Amino acid sequence: MIRKRVTCFHYSYKTIIQVNIQHDISLRKYNTFGIDVRARYFTSVSDTGELGAILENPDYPERLILGGGSNILLTQDLDTLVILMRIKGISVVREDKSAVWVRAGAGENWHDFVLWTLRNDYGGLENLSLIPGNVGTSPIQNIGAYGVELKDVFVSCEALEVSSGKTVSFTNEECHFGYRDSIFKRDAKGKFIITSVTFRLSRNNHNLHTSYGAIRTTLEERGITTPTIQDVSDAVIAIRQSKLPDPAEIGNSGSFFKNPVIPTSLYEQIKSAHPEIPGYSLPDHLTKVPAGWLIEQCGFKGSRYGDTGVHSRQALVLVNYGKASGRDIWKLAQKIMDGVKEEFGILLEPEVNVL
């Protein structure tokens, strides 16, 4: 491993900022699939000054921002500069009798941040417990689970514009959130780097979401009739741990595919042949179908191909049993997409970013 100290001048701070650039670095420990690809250049940033210095350095025009590495599948070595986001900090920026506005740095671990909100009795994120990744990537994906999405509590985010290095703020409306989607996956893709996110959370009279999935059943099994936000979080954690493998033990990126949203007419057509197919009605004559159910019906659940496979408890999760390459996992993903398309006429879309 070669280390190179690069001196960069950052225009907004008018100071000389030193940034360490490393060469030929394995990214295995920086992605939850545990894929051993290498980055030609690698660095980490802990504040916007360092990030700005990197952005204005002409020696590294090609860059990849890496957060928690939980929503990415690396299929090849990267001939670019990989920037590990480590901007931290959590602060209350505003509050009133019923709500609190909290800003978190993009490099904060998401679940650790959720736990922080629970310790302070701030409600809104409890259903999003144990989702892997960092705060900075949460708006990009509009992360969601058990009836709650990030957009429900999102106020704004700050980001550096890659072309100018200027700080830009995006409101909830400006992010154009959709199902696992945002402007950062479309028009603004690659143009901005999120540095912090601000949330509006409840201080009292928390609006609990317990009807989705197995939350209510789990609470009843625990004898809880009047749950707190901590109770809901504990239930979500228990459910997720019962279904999803720990990336520290088996390489994975959580749910690999989005739940497809299809015309209700197509759903009814499929239901005539498969009466047991689950579906969730949406506006505009659309229906959301669980991708895991589709994959399981095609016989992929629990299957293994060399060192990659589909998890035995959750068909949405593709796993690396040890030495699978990113290409091995992507080949399996394509096999699953082809199978579901042939059987149901539905094209699955990956939730992870494939590079």
Solvent accessible surface area in square Angstrom, and as a share of the most:
residue,aa,sasa,rsa
1,M,147,0.66
2,I,116,0.59
3,R,148,0.54
4,K,97,0.41
5,R,146,0.53
6,V,16,0.09
7,T,81,0.47
8,C,7,0.04
9,F,101,0.42
10,H,5,0.02
11,Y,77,0.29
12,S,62,0.40
13,Y,114,0.43
14,K,145,0.61
15,T,73,0.42
16,I,102,0.52
17,I,27,0.14
18,Q,82,0.36
19,V,5,0.03
20,N,65,0.33
21,I,0,0.00
22,Q,29,0.13
23,H,48,0.22
24,D,78,0.40
25,I,17,0.09
26,S,33,0.22
27,L,0,0.00
28,R,117,0.43
29,K,165,0.70
30,Y,39,0.15
31,N,7,0.04
32,T,29,0.17
33,F,1,0.00
34,G,20,0.19
35,I,3,0.02
36,D,75,0.39
37,V,11,0.06
38,R,96,0.35
39,A,0,0.00
40,R,129,0.47
41,Y,44,0.17
42,F,7,0.03
43,T,3,0.02
44,S,54,0.35
45,V,1,0.00
46,S,63,0.40
47,D,65,0.34
48,T,42,0.25
49,G,6,0.06
50,E,42,0.19
51,L,0,0.00
52,G,2,0.02
53,A,0,0.00
54,I,0,0.00
55,L,13,0.06
56,E,70,0.31
57,N,11,0.06
58,P,116,0.73
59,D,100,0.52
60,Y,11,0.04
61,P,93,0.58
62,E,115,0.51
63,R,66,0.24
64,L,37,0.19
65,I,58,0.29
66,L,4,0.02
67,G,10,0.10
68,G,29,0.28
69,G,6,0.05
70,S,11,0.07
71,N,38,0.20
72,I,14,0.07
73,L,0,0.00
74,L,0,0.00
75,T,21,0.12
76,Q,92,0.41
77,D,92,0.48
78,L,20,0.10
79,D,102,0.53
80,T,21,0.12
81,L,1,0.01
82,V,0,0.00
83,I,0,0.00
84,L,10,0.05
85,M,6,0.02
86,R,87,0.32
87,I,18,0.09
88,K,117,0.49
89,G,39,0.37
90,I,49,0.25
91,S,55,0.35
92,V,62,0.35
93,V,63,0.36
94,R,144,0.53
95,E,94,0.42
96,D,61,0.31
97,K,183,0.77
98,S,55,0.35
99,A,1,0.01
100,V,0,0.00
101,W,25,0.09
102,V,0,0.00
103,R,94,0.34
104,A,0,0.00
105,G,5,0.05
106,A,1,0.01
107,G,2,0.02
108,E,27,0.12
109,N,62,0.32
110,W,2,0.01
111,H,33,0.15
112,D,81,0.42
113,F,0,0.00
114,V,0,0.00
115,L,54,0.27
116,W,53,0.19
117,T,0,0.00
118,L,14,0.07
119,R,172,0.63
120,N,62,0.32
121,D,74,0.39
122,Y,28,0.11
123,G,2,0.02
124,G,21,0.20
125,L,1,0.00
126,E,4,0.02
127,N,0,0.00
128,L,0,0.00
129,S,0,0.00
130,L,52,0.26
131,I,18,0.09
132,P,54,0.34
133,G,9,0.08
134,N,10,0.05
135,V,0,0.00
136,G,6,0.06
137,T,55,0.32
138,S,2,0.01
139,P,0,0.00
140,I,52,0.26
141,Q,11,0.05
142,N,0,0.00
143,I,21,0.11
144,G,12,0.12
145,A,15,0.12
146,Y,29,0.11
147,G,46,0.44
148,V,7,0.04
149,E,35,0.16
150,L,0,0.00
151,K,77,0.33
152,D,84,0.43
153,V,16,0.09
154,F,8,0.03
155,V,47,0.27
156,S,24,0.16
157,C,2,0.01
158,E,68,0.31
159,A,0,0.00
160,L,6,0.03
161,E,48,0.22
162,V,40,0.23
163,S,105,0.67
164,S,46,0.30
165,G,8,0.08
166,K,127,0.54
167,T,86,0.50
168,V,47,0.27
169,S,65,0.42
170,F,18,0.07
171,T,56,0.33
172,N,41,0.21
173,E,133,0.60
174,E,83,0.37
175,C,0,0.00
176,H,106,0.47
177,F,33,0.14
178,G,27,0.25
179,Y,57,0.22
180,R,30,0.11
181,D,32,0.16
182,S,0,0.00
183,I,24,0.12
184,F,13,0.06
185,K,49,0.21
186,R,108,0.40
187,D,102,0.53
188,A,6,0.05
189,K,138,0.59
190,G,66,0.63
191,K,114,0.48
192,F,44,0.18
193,I,13,0.07
194,I,10,0.05
195,T,7,0.04
196,S,13,0.09
197,V,0,0.00
198,T,12,0.07
199,F,0,0.00
200,R,113,0.41
201,L,2,0.01
202,S,28,0.18
203,R,93,0.34
204,N,66,0.34
205,N,146,0.75
206,H,44,0.20
207,N,114,0.58
208,L,53,0.26
209,H,75,0.33
210,T,25,0.15
211,S,85,0.55
212,Y,87,0.33
213,G,59,0.57
214,A,41,0.31
215,I,0,0.00
216,R,128,0.47
217,T,71,0.41
218,T,16,0.09
219,L,7,0.04
220,E,114,0.51
221,E,137,0.61
222,R,118,0.43
223,G,61,0.59
224,I,44,0.22
225,T,131,0.76
226,T,119,0.69
227,P,30,0.19
228,T,74,0.43
229,I,6,0.03
230,Q,75,0.33
231,D,32,0.17
232,V,0,0.00
233,S,0,0.00
234,D,52,0.27
235,A,0,0.00
236,V,0,0.00
237,I,31,0.16
238,A,31,0.24
239,I,10,0.05
240,R,31,0.11
241,Q,112,0.50
242,S,68,0.44
243,K,81,0.34
244,L,35,0.17
245,P,12,0.08
246,D,72,0.37
247,P,54,0.34
248,A,97,0.75
249,E,143,0.64
250,I,50,0.25
251,G,12,0.11
252,N,3,0.01
253,S,8,0.05
254,G,10,0.09
255,S,38,0.25
256,F,1,0.00
257,F,1,0.01
258,K,22,0.09
259,N,38,0.20
260,P,16,0.10
261,V,58,0.33
262,I,10,0.05
263,P,69,0.43
264,T,44,0.25
265,S,85,0.55
266,L,46,0.23
267,Y,20,0.07
268,E,92,0.41
269,Q,127,0.56
270,I,13,0.06
271,K,78,0.33
272,S,93,0.60
273,A,74,0.57
274,H,46,0.20
275,P,96,0.61
276,E,101,0.45
277,I,5,0.03
278,P,45,0.28
279,G,30,0.29
280,Y,104,0.40
281,S,106,0.68
282,L,64,0.32
283,P,105,0.66
284,D,119,0.62
285,H,160,0.71
286,L,62,0.31
287,T,4,0.02
288,K,38,0.16
289,V,0,0.00
290,P,29,0.18
291,A,0,0.00
292,G,11,0.11
293,W,39,0.14
294,L,0,0.00
295,I,0,0.00
296,E,75,0.34
297,Q,79,0.35
298,C,35,0.21
299,G,59,0.57
300,F,19,0.08
301,K,71,0.30
302,G,42,0.40
303,S,25,0.16
304,R,136,0.50
305,Y,87,0.33
306,G,63,0.60
307,D,46,0.24
308,T,4,0.02
309,G,0,0.00
310,V,0,0.00
311,H,12,0.05
312,S,73,0.47
313,R,125,0.46
314,Q,36,0.16
315,A,3,0.02
316,L,20,0.10
317,V,0,0.00
318,L,0,0.00
319,V,0,0.00
320,N,8,0.04
321,Y,78,0.30
322,G,39,0.38
323,K,177,0.75
324,A,8,0.06
325,S,48,0.31
326,G,2,0.02
327,R,159,0.58
328,D,66,0.34
329,I,0,0.00
330,W,65,0.23
331,K,151,0.64
332,L,6,0.03
333,A,0,0.00
334,Q,79,0.35
335,K,100,0.43
336,I,0,0.00
337,M,21,0.09
338,D,97,0.50
339,G,19,0.18
340,V,0,0.00
341,K,101,0.43
342,E,156,0.70
343,E,93,0.42
344,F,11,0.05
345,G,39,0.37
346,I,5,0.02
347,L,122,0.61
348,L,2,0.01
349,E,97,0.44
350,P,31,0.20
351,E,28,0.12
352,V,8,0.04
353,N,64,0.33
354,V,51,0.29
355,L,67,0.33
